[in-house]
Amino acid sequence: MTDWAERVRVVRVIGTGAMGRGIAQWAAAGGVTVELADARPEAVATAVEQVGAMFARLAAKGRMTADEADAARARLRPVGDPLTPLAGCDLVVEAVREDLAVKRELFAELEKYAPEETVFATNTSSLSVTAIGAALVDPSRLAGLHFFNPVPLMKVVEVVPGARTAGWIPDGFAALVRRLGHTPVIAPDTPGFLVNHAGRGLATEALQILAEAVAEPVDVDRIARDVLGLRMGPFELIDLTGLDVSHPVLETIWTGFHGEPRLRPSRITRQRYEAGLLGRKTGEGFYRYPGGTKEEPPETTPDAAPRPVWIHDTTPGTREKLAALLGTANVTVETGETPSAEAVVLVAPEDRAALDVALEADLPAERTLGVDPFGGFFTRLTLAVHPGVDPAAGRAAWAALAATGRPVTVVRDAPAPIAARLLASIVNVAAEIAGQRLATPADIDAAVRLGLGYPRGPLEWGDTEGAARIHAVLTGLLTRTGDPRYRPSRWLTERAALNLPLTDPGTTPSDLA
């Protein structure tokens, strides 16, 4: 309902913590008068001062003019008590602490004083909007507006209708969000809403890889950054957020979906949470932070000389690419039908272990190692070592890859490469969200790009790599591990079989009406 969005002139923000201040800054900069309220009067004055100072800093940096900063600052009104008369207030946005009882009590009181035309929004990040609205006589006037911190920089807002939210409100909220310069996505009132639900794909698979002792956290993070192009690896992100936040979210979303294996949390986070290894805020998490700076182990190189390399044509095209790369480093690449007795053998499977390939192709297992083909060998190289590898052959293979100038991460052989596992999990969780019609493919991709900073939305990313390729990785993992977390989503399975894009909603019964 764009008419309502255009008519909004006054918004009351209740709660003046970091999130409340960010919402106030965003709305005032967008041209709306903002009433700031808090149960602590001194906090309101401080918040107005801090947000005003932020506008001054933005003007000093040239990101807004001095006149624009003055006008935005003038739109901030301290009102103190949250229940101050609400006449003329179009929207109330609650940003108080994440406690269901506190939020329900606040809205029940607000309803007594607010005119009928005033609409309510909760900024809850994890509580049910429907449960909050149950405290209202008229729950149709409440929906969720979930912002991300820092609000002015995180350009996505989840619009979350509850079970009894009025039908016009989601579109009205979305139009207001667009008017004020952010991107709205309609999210379901389910655990994690949309962004945090979709984010479980990366986090839970990274923890599973760690639990299997396939690689260390720094290895997984380097592969996630360099091969997949993520801004931060999953363990860096957990440390930044803090396990006091991340662990309960992992548990809550998994429990909320009744133990869905794709969303399964890990014993690792529970143990570290209980030990107080929360991340940056405590000086130690998956990394140590002496003096507040992340301590990361240096890259290592082998103390060995390369040996001739024979490359198995495991995945179409990888043999030529890998041979060309090794050729630039003057590494001898054998071209015979079988490897010589001196050569180390490299295989590049996408959907199975290096050892599986060695056994299937009758290759010398003691000299056969895996190289991850994801990323096309352009960035970081990942070398997979199975238990039967001769250490001397392993060091020689490592030396051959290192000679190319690419950084090399050495990991334990597993049913699929790390990059493939991470990406397949990201795509599969998003595909299941689409399959349950919790959100549209377009909203899923926009929410994840903007809310999690991924280089692509998960469904468009799956299309780039190929739905059939992602499906094969998951099927291989499911076959070799028996773990139901790797069940391919029906949405993914159908589109892989039909050669349809993952971003395509497909034909539904309503299309036949």
Summary of the structure (lengths in Angstrom):
residues: 513
radius of gyration: 26.4
end to end distance: 25.5
largest distance: 86.3
contacts: 1787
relative contact order: 0.08
helix: 48%
strand: 13%
